[in-house]
Amino acid sequence: MKTIILLSISNIFMTFAWYGHLKYKSSPLLLVIFVSWGIAFFEYCFQVPANRIGHGTFNAYQLKTIQEVITLVVFSVFSVFYLKEQLRWNYVIGFLFIILAVFFIFKKW
């Protein structure tokens, strides 16, 4: 559970570092890059420990899969509420296919 919480916090920082500047297109690109790097520092402060703590309970493939699902959830919320973009049905279907990948990665074969 600690891994998932840390990855969630990490992904919030990551989403703002990667996409938060889209609301500020008039800002100078160099400034945006440095601000994004500053935000990304905090992403790594949570992401690296999350993977360290989680590895052993989960393998690297499972950690990456968990991270991707968290990213989709965080990004969807961010996109709708921060960027004011619509979540369309085809995006949801695409995300469902990614969730289906979770089944195959975590299934004990």
Secondary structure as UniProt FT lines:
FT   HELIX           2..19
FT   HELIX           20..23
FT   TURN            25..26
FT   HELIX           29..54
FT   TURN            56..57
FT   HELIX           60..81
FT   HELIX           89..106
//
